Amino acid sequence: MERHGAMWDRWVLLEEVIAVRSFSRAVMVASVVWWSGAALGEDAVRDHDLVAEDYFTLGVVTGLATSPDGNFVAYTETRWEPPAEKRNTDLWVVERATKRVRRLTFDRAGDSTPRWSPDSKYIYFRSARKRNEEKDPPYNGKAQIWRIAIDGGEPQAVTRVKDGVGLYDLSGDGNTLYYTTSNENVDDAWKELKEEYGDLEYGHGVTKTSSVWALDLINWRTKKIVDEKRVITSLDVAPDERRMVMVTKPDTSLMVAEGWSTVDVYDATNDTVSTVTVEGWRKDHPSPFGWIDGAAFSADGNALAWTVSFDGFPTQLYAAEWNGSEPRVTELERPPGVTLTGGPLRWRGGSRDLCFVGEDHARARVYAITGVRDGRQGQSKTLTTGDVVVHGFSFAKSGSPLAVNMSTPHHDRDVFAVSPNGSFDRLTDVNAHTATWKLPQISIVKWKGANGDTVEGILELPWGYKKGDDPLPMVVEIHGGPTAATMFQFRFWIYGRSLMPAQGYAVLSPNYRGSTGYGDKFMVELVGRENDIEVTDILTGVDAMIERGIADADRLAVMGWSNGGYLTNCIIAKTDRFKAASSGAGVVDQVIQWGIEDTPGHVINYMESLPWSDPEAYREGSPLYHLHKVATPTLIHVGENDPRVPAAHARALFRGLHHYLHVPAELVVYPDEGHGLTTYTHRKAKMAWDLAWFAKYLNPPTSDPQVEGDSAGTQ
């Protein structure tokens, strides 16, 4: 396998050497080796044709934490490391002034959620480490909290809990670690039977409830501070430790997060827990089925913010303030036209400026609502401007600098520092080897969709394609959600982007009705109109690409996963214009979906009813009842254990097409997988099947689909 760039070769060689050393030796080597990101430079010759195997050479920046003094940024990076089947996540750190990068951990332990000590000398993180056949913590494979010095060395286990640790947070002075544990409880009228036959699965009554513990890092004594019948999904401790917020729900099922979750606050002064989101709080929401995210305290501990997200409706933003014993809860106004992602919230430094990531026309930026105080708010500001997609952000203790995990149309995720004037300073080059890749040409296109409204999408064209060249076979790649969007960024993934253009296809990714980032009206217009208005948005986009000479009308394909798979099913049941389809984890019947998925509020919101209240709405929203119209050869993918769109849908679709309608179809079921594919073999198989399927039915201008071949990475 070919690797590009001498520095990349040396780095890969270093990792191969480290891999055969003992763990302690690996840490020692890591602590003295620095790597500077820009190995290839901006003027590298792009001479590498992308193949599927290149996907597995990419590292992905995930978690992000700026040191309190602002001099370093810790982050986690997920990457494929053969021969392991699944990706691993390790802890890295970059020095802002020198841009020197250091990998701190090397175990296959899934490191996550980095936190800094107040003196900026240590990084805490969550990790599940396993050594040999050890059964006692911290090396029994259960998640514990660890810390490591910024200069490297052996990570130290901070917790040693037999069954592992869940969530955690660090006090403002760094002297106390707060964490959660879980314990199975049976509490209903059938307790005796359920405990006697405990190896069976029950619909309710058996729950792993959470407890919160405080570990004093000075005398190393532990105290349980919250032990109630609740399941905690989010934890944040005010810097002064007077209060701790817990987002909780009554049991472990995902379904009860939709409408039954609450914001609860522990008061350390009187050792009590109270609910901030009191009964009736949801009465003015657009749907009762909203889930709570991102709860975070301000620096003074007197303000708390959180979001409530919905399928089909805009995310709402709330703040609670304490001027006495009872908090005052206020809904905050979002910046005009911006959709919150429902991700983490951050207060900037010691101020009352509340910051978050919002989407606007396929960009994702960091925004701030200034002056959240006394039930009022100031102006909204954009902290990261331009054609950027921010995936995460973090401030130093003072509120500056701001660090972001960001991608653009020209590169995948990397760590950047953002100056007060908004300029970006790139700190990492995680995928330096991609400087030689022939990347797709990415642009935003617009057309008139349903009702004559403007619809946008992301268009990717092959490297070297010029205006006026012959029309291309085109793949319509449909995003999931549908409360989501395809972003204006470079993205190489298993659902078509980057790979399909490398094979000679044009790729259109429509941000159809219901997508985020195009205003509240554009989003909510899909409610009650699934399998209708958004299908028109997509098909008119196809027409526009044909009219503009980009797409060959006789060589069209459609693909998608999750809601994209559902819309693929809807489209092929409405038209025979597509010569091939790849449907991944797609719904065929809305009644069955309501009955067996793990988030039924999604279906109720879009159908605007329960199945017995309006069966016709469920029928109209289901492609199953129009399968007899399908003529498109269809490849069907699904994870065997998918809880979100269970495999019953894929099996029903295949049965209808293959056995009864005799439409060319293949069903691919991925063993032990859920809603997404997680292993090297399964992701590779998915890409291989899609390439072969489209090559057979569309005859793209390239030769045989390149599933294997020369690679720019470590595979």
ABEGO torsion letter per residue (X at the ends): XBBBEAAAAAAAAAAAAAAABBAAAAAAAAAABBBBABAAEAABBBABBBBAAAAAABBBBBBBBBBAAGABBBBBBBBBBOABABBBBBBBBBBAAAGBBBBABABBAGBBGBBBBAAGABBBBBBBBBBEABABOAAAGBBBBBBBBAAEEBBBBABBBAAEBBBBBBBAAGABBBBBBBBBBBBBAAAAAAAABAABBBABGBBBBBBBBBBBAAAGBBBBABBBBBBBABBBBBAAGABBBBBBBABABAAAABGABBBBBBBAAAGBBBBABBBGAAAABABABBBBBGBBBBAAGABBBBBBBBBGBBBBBBBBBBABABBBBBBBBBBBGBBBAGBBBBBBEABABBBBBBBBGGBBBBBBBBGBBGGBBBBBBBABBEBBBBABBBBBAAGOBBBBBBBBAABBBBBBBBBAAGBBBBABBABAAAAABBBBBBBBBBBBBBGGBBBBBBBBBBBGBBBGBBBBBBBBBBBBOABBBBBBBBBBBAAGBGAAAAAGBBBBBBBBBGBBGAEAAAAAAABGABGBAAAAAAAAAAAAAAAAGABBAABBBBBEBEAAAAAAAAAAAABAABABBBBBGBBABAAAAAAABABAAAAAAAAGBBAAABAAAAAAABAAAAAAABABBBBBBBBAABAABBAAAAAAAAAAAAAAAGBBBBBBBBBGBBABBABAAAAAAAAAAAAAAAAAAAGBABBBBBABEBBABAX
